[in-house]
């Protein structure tokens, strides 16, 4: 029977809920806004399936050779502009839909929360595109994936490494029609903090959440490297690099406890393909297409199924790259987020009634040197000056 004593031992993937034969397990939300399984002891038959399905309680080694590494940029500039990085997701997903399949991924819902949905039309892929820095609820997506596979249709499932691991445990052995794609994960932030932050923004701007028409966590309005957080509403738009919620997320103030000790990253990827931003690309290629600051995907291919899927991509600029060297610039793919006592300070202040903006500012104090770096970096990037702020950090 699932019994979460240490919250670092639960990623909230929900696999235990799906495999329980008596439906004795349901996900509940704790005081920090994270989902955890709760067991109805009267309905539990002690079969042990929940524990066996858990990728944290019963981790399996996914030891493998170093995956293939690729740089990718969609040749369609409009699709690439709409992507957080280079557009690899949309290209893979479009091929699955063209073959009559369904793509499952994270989407913003009507209340601006995040949940997994399935789409069957290329026109609907826009709902799944772009980064969403909020914990996504898998909902019934695992069960739907199983149903679609049983019907003989292809499925592409995209999620965090722990969600992909959870689905893999639900499905069992690798399925020939299932393409598993995980995304580079810095960590999963609290949906409760996100909702409160959004409410504070609406109150400050004197608008209703119903007035919001779009939210972009990684808007490339100022370039891929200098991305902004943008909210568009019926009265105008708001765009900044320093939205309090994003700042707190970047400083690990309200990540899920398991993100600070991720057993999925320790055991290796359960996915066929991993998608990430190609940070550090300047040191890896001289291809002008990849250096135009419009976004580049770093793609790691783990399985033959993944290689087949990537090989089928057309209309994209693709270049092989040393995966080990790229990982040096993209450590969040393989390492857990660092734990900091600032996290405890943030939630203590929040419990006392502080706003998210106030709690972020108080929990993570910015030094004068860091403030200067923030002010200078965008300007220096526009002027083509690199490395100055790194020198500033060393002083």
PABA-50444 format. One line per 8 residues: number of its first residue (from 1); their letters; for each residue z, y, x of C-alpha. Coordinates in Angstrom, 2 decimals, padded with zeros to 5 digits. Layout:
N
NUM) A) Z/Y/X; ...
// end
This chain:
395
1) XXXXXXXX) 000.00/000.00/000.00; -000.92/003.45/001.26; 002.22/005.39/002.19; 001.57/008.66/004.01; 004.70/009.37/006.04; 002.99/011.44/008.73; 000.33/013.75/007.31; -001.54/013.63/010.60
9) XXXXXXXX) -002.42/010.06/009.61; -004.52/011.01/006.58; -007.86/012.82/006.60; -008.08/012.93/002.79; -011.40/011.04/002.84; -010.54/009.24/-000.41; -011.78/005.78/000.61; -008.50/004.23/-000.55
17) XXXXXXXX) -009.04/005.62/-004.05; -012.48/004.02/-004.32; -011.56/000.53/-003.09; -008.40/000.11/-005.17; -009.20/-002.64/-007.75; -006.56/-001.45/-010.23; -007.16/002.30/-009.86; -003.55/002.71/-008.79
25) XXXXXXXX) -004.35/005.52/-006.34; -005.13/009.16/-007.13; -005.48/012.19/-004.90; -002.88/014.94/-005.26; -002.63/018.35/-003.61; 000.32/019.31/-001.40; 001.90/022.72/-000.85; -000.65/023.64/001.84
33) XXXXXXXX) -003.60/022.88/-000.41; -004.65/019.54/001.10; -005.39/016.32/-000.81; -003.37/013.16/-000.20; -003.30/009.77/-001.95; -000.45/008.97/-004.33; 000.14/005.39/-005.48; 001.23/004.31/-008.95
41) XXXXXXXX) 003.55/001.53/-007.80; 003.59/-000.10/-011.24; -000.18/-000.65/-011.05; -000.32/-001.68/-007.38; -000.97/-005.40/-006.75; -000.36/-005.16/-002.97; -003.84/-006.43/-002.11; -003.98/-004.29/001.05
49) XXXXXXXX) -007.54/-003.08/000.46; -006.48/000.55/000.63; -004.98/000.19/004.09; -007.95/-001.79/005.39; -010.35/000.87/004.11; -008.51/003.75/005.78; -010.27/004.92/008.97; -007.01/006.48/010.18
57) XXXXXXXX) -004.58/003.63/009.45; -007.03/000.92/010.55; -009.40/002.64/012.98; -012.36/000.65/014.25; -013.93/001.25/017.62; -017.46/002.56/017.34; -018.02/002.27/021.08; -021.61/002.96/021.99
65) XXXXXXXX) -023.87/004.17/024.73; -024.24/007.92/025.01; -026.37/008.96/022.02; -029.83/010.45/022.29; -029.68/014.24/022.46; -032.28/016.53/020.92; -032.81/020.25/020.39; -034.56/021.07/017.12
73) XXXXXXXX) -035.91/024.18/015.44; -037.78/024.09/012.13; -041.30/025.49/012.51; -040.98/027.09/009.07; -039.25/030.42/009.78; -038.05/030.83/006.18; -036.33/027.43/006.12; -034.89/028.06/009.55
81) XXXXXXXX) -033.52/031.45/008.50; -031.72/029.81/005.55; -030.07/027.22/007.81; -026.84/027.69/009.74; -028.50/026.49/012.93; -032.04/025.16/013.41; -032.77/023.48/010.08; -032.44/019.79/010.99
89) XXXXXXXX) -030.54/018.98/007.79; -033.25/020.23/005.42; -035.98/018.35/007.29; -034.11/015.04/007.18; -033.08/015.55/003.56; -036.58/016.47/002.40; -037.93/013.20/003.79; -035.30/011.19/001.89
97) XXXXXXXX) -036.07/012.98/-001.38; -039.82/012.59/-000.84; -039.21/008.82/-000.65; -037.45/008.91/-004.04; -033.94/009.07/-002.65; -030.86/011.20/-003.27; -029.04/013.47/-000.82; -025.27/013.99/-001.08
105) XXXXXXXX) -023.59/016.94/000.58; -021.09/019.78/000.19; -021.87/022.55/-002.30; -020.08/025.62/-003.61; -019.14/025.14/-007.26; -018.78/027.60/-010.12; -015.28/028.61/-008.99; -016.40/028.98/-005.33
113) XXXXXXXX) -014.59/025.83/-004.31; -016.43/023.13/-002.36; -017.25/019.63/-003.58; -019.82/016.95/-002.84; -022.79/016.63/-005.16; -026.05/014.69/-005.14; -029.48/016.31/-005.42; -032.85/014.72/-006.10
121) XXXXXXXX) -035.19/017.71/-005.74; -036.14/019.61/-002.61; -035.66/022.84/-004.58; -031.97/021.96/-005.04; -031.30/021.41/-001.33; -030.42/025.10/-001.05; -027.06/024.23/-002.64; -026.26/021.92/000.26
129) XXXXXXXX) -027.58/024.09/003.07; -025.34/026.19/005.26; -021.83/025.76/006.65; -018.90/025.86/004.23; -015.58/026.32/005.98; -013.47/024.83/003.19; -012.25/021.28/002.58; -014.80/019.56/000.35
137) XXXXXXXX) -013.71/017.17/-002.39; -015.80/013.96/-002.32; -015.17/013.59/-006.07; -017.18/010.66/-007.40; -019.80/010.85/-004.66; -018.76/007.58/-002.99; -019.06/005.68/-006.26; -022.41/007.30/-006.99
145) XXXXXXXX) -023.71/006.38/-003.54; -022.81/002.73/-004.18; -024.59/002.84/-007.56; -027.73/004.42/-006.15; -027.90/001.91/-003.31; -027.49/-000.95/-005.78; -030.49/000.45/-007.65; -032.57/000.12/-004.50
153) XXXXXXXX) -032.94/003.84/-003.76; -032.49/005.60/-000.44; -029.42/007.77/000.13; -028.55/010.38/002.71; -024.88/011.33/002.84; -023.80/014.36/004.85; -020.17/015.22/005.51; -017.43/015.63/008.07
161) XXXXXXXX) -016.87/012.68/010.44; -013.88/011.50/008.39; -015.83/011.63/005.11; -018.67/009.65/006.67; -016.15/007.14/007.99; -014.57/006.89/004.54; -017.89/006.18/002.84; -018.81/003.66/005.52
169) XXXXXXXX) -015.57/001.78/004.75; -016.30/001.88/001.01; -019.85/000.56/001.42; -018.84/-002.02/004.03; -021.42/-003.12/006.56; -024.33/-000.78/007.41; -026.76/-000.55/004.49; -030.50/-000.39/005.25
177) XXXXXXXX) -031.05/002.31/002.61; -028.11/004.53/003.60; -028.50/007.28/006.20; -025.12/008.62/007.32; -025.09/012.10/008.83; -021.96/013.82/010.08; -021.65/017.43/011.13; -019.81/018.90/014.10
185) XXXXXXXX) -016.33/019.60/012.77; -013.99/022.21/014.21; -011.46/021.20/011.56; -010.98/021.29/007.79; -009.28/024.45/006.47; -007.13/024.64/003.34; -008.92/025.15/000.02; -005.77/026.83/-001.30
193) XXXXXXXX) -005.87/029.45/001.45; -009.59/029.96/000.80; -009.04/030.53/-002.93; -006.21/032.99/-002.28; -008.27/034.84/000.32; -011.20/035.14/-002.08; -008.90/036.42/-004.83; -007.50/039.05/-002.46
201) XXXXXXXX) -011.04/040.15/-001.63; -011.96/040.46/-005.31; -008.80/042.43/-006.06; -009.47/044.78/-003.17; -013.10/045.33/-004.19; -012.14/045.55/-007.88; -014.58/042.81/-008.87; -014.31/039.49/-010.70
209) XXXXXXXX) -015.15/036.16/-009.04; -017.78/035.94/-011.78; -019.47/038.98/-010.20; -020.10/037.04/-006.99; -023.64/035.72/-006.74; -023.61/034.19/-003.25; -021.31/033.42/-000.32; -022.67/032.74/003.15
217) XXXXXXXX) -020.15/031.59/005.75; -022.76/031.76/008.53; -025.15/034.58/007.66; -027.67/035.18/010.46; -028.27/038.77/009.37; -027.29/039.90/012.90; -028.57/036.79/014.65; -027.48/033.18/015.09
225) XXXXXXXX) -024.91/033.86/017.82; -023.53/036.95/016.11; -023.29/035.38/012.66; -021.47/037.16/009.83; -019.52/036.15/006.75; -021.29/037.65/003.72; -020.37/037.92/000.05; -023.06/039.17/-002.32
233) XXXXXXXX) -022.00/040.40/-005.76; -023.45/042.32/-008.68; -022.23/045.64/-007.28; -023.45/045.19/-003.71; -022.63/043.08/-000.67; -019.95/042.73/002.00; -020.71/041.42/005.48; -018.45/041.19/008.53
241) XXXXXXXX) -017.57/039.10/011.56; -013.86/039.63/010.95; -013.14/038.39/007.44; -009.43/037.40/007.57; -010.00/033.87/006.27; -012.69/033.16/008.88; -010.52/034.62/011.64; -007.60/032.39/010.67
249) XXXXXXXX) -009.85/029.34/010.51; -011.25/030.07/013.96; -007.70/030.27/015.35; -006.60/026.96/013.75; -003.98/028.55/011.51; -004.54/026.37/008.43; -006.44/023.25/009.39; -005.52/019.91/007.90
257) XXXXXXXX) -002.78/018.25/010.02; -005.05/015.30/010.83; -007.57/017.67/012.41; -005.12/018.17/015.27; -005.12/014.42/016.00; -008.48/013.18/014.72; -008.72/009.42/015.07; -012.37/009.46/014.02
265) XXXXXXXX) -013.33/011.48/017.08; -011.23/009.14/019.20; -012.93/006.00/017.87; -016.54/007.27/017.97; -019.04/008.29/015.32; -019.60/006.19/012.20; -022.80/008.15/011.55; -026.45/007.44/012.28
273) XXXXXXXX) -027.03/011.09/013.18; -024.76/013.97/014.14; -025.84/017.58/013.50; -024.40/020.57/015.34; -025.21/024.03/016.64; -026.84/023.99/020.07; -024.30/026.25/021.76; -024.96/026.62/025.47
281) XXXXXXXX) -028.70/026.26/024.95; -029.48/029.03/027.45; -028.48/026.65/030.23; -030.48/023.71/028.86; -034.02/024.95/028.19; -036.57/027.66/028.93; -038.48/027.15/025.66; -038.86/030.59/024.07
289) XXXXXXXX) -038.76/029.03/020.59; -035.18/027.94/021.23; -034.08/031.22/022.80; -035.03/033.63/020.00; -031.50/033.77/018.47; -032.70/032.38/015.14; -030.74/029.15/015.40; -031.18/025.77/017.06
297) XXXXXXXX) -029.82/022.39/016.01; -028.25/019.99/018.48; -029.00/016.50/017.14; -027.31/013.36/018.40; -028.85/010.05/017.36; -026.50/007.06/017.37; -028.45/004.20/015.75; -031.94/002.79/015.36
305) XXXXXXXX) -031.88/003.94/011.74; -031.10/007.43/012.92; -033.94/007.30/015.46; -036.35/006.25/012.74; -035.24/009.11/010.50; -035.56/011.73/013.24; -038.91/010.33/014.37; -040.22/010.96/010.86
313) XXXXXXXX) -039.49/014.69/011.04; -042.61/016.84/011.10; -043.21/020.58/011.46; -040.41/021.10/013.97; -040.11/021.95/017.64; -038.12/019.14/019.26; -037.05/018.68/022.87; -034.96/015.99/024.48
321) XXXXXXXX) -031.77/017.16/026.11; -028.90/015.63/028.07; -026.30/014.91/025.37; -023.43/014.81/027.88; -024.25/018.28/029.17; -024.61/019.68/025.65; -021.23/018.24/024.69; -019.65/020.34/027.41
329) XXXXXXXX) -020.56/023.38/025.30; -019.77/021.70/021.96; -016.35/020.15/022.53; -015.36/020.19/018.84; -017.72/017.24/018.31; -015.52/014.95/020.38; -012.10/016.63/020.63; -009.43/017.50/018.08
337) XXXXXXXX) -008.49/021.08/017.29; -005.53/022.27/019.38; -002.24/022.50/017.55; -000.39/025.81/017.70; 002.97/026.92/016.35; 001.08/029.86/014.89; 000.13/027.45/012.11; 003.77/027.06/011.10
345) XXXXXXXX) 004.23/030.81/011.25; 001.23/031.38/009.00; 002.38/029.02/006.25; 005.96/030.35/006.44; 004.70/033.89/005.92; 002.38/032.74/003.13; 005.29/031.03/001.36; 007.18/034.33/001.49
353) XXXXXXXX) 004.40/035.95/-000.53; 002.30/037.50/002.22; -001.41/038.00/001.74; -003.80/035.85/003.76; -004.94/038.93/005.70; -001.33/039.86/006.51; -000.34/036.32/007.48; -003.37/035.89/009.74
361) XXXXXXXX) -002.66/039.20/011.49; 001.03/038.39/011.98; 000.62/034.75/012.91; -002.11/035.38/015.47; -001.52/038.60/017.34; -004.55/039.91/019.20; -004.02/041.40/022.63; -005.68/044.73/023.59
369) XXXXXXXX) -007.97/042.80/025.93; -009.09/040.47/023.11; -009.65/043.44/020.81; -011.84/045.10/023.45; -013.77/041.87/023.87; -014.46/041.68/020.14; -015.73/045.23/020.08; -017.96/044.83/023.13
377) XXXXXXXX) -019.47/041.37/022.57; -021.94/042.20/019.72; -023.16/045.32/021.52; -023.62/043.54/024.84; -025.50/040.68/023.19; -027.90/043.15/021.58; -028.44/044.76/025.00; -029.08/041.35/026.56
385) XXXXXXXX) -025.98/041.50/028.76; -024.24/038.12/029.06; -021.12/036.90/030.80; -019.29/040.24/030.87; -016.64/039.26/028.35; -016.05/035.98/030.19; -015.30/037.98/033.32; -012.96/040.13/031.23
393) XXX) -011.05/037.01/030.13; -010.53/035.89/033.73; -008.98/039.19/034.78
// end
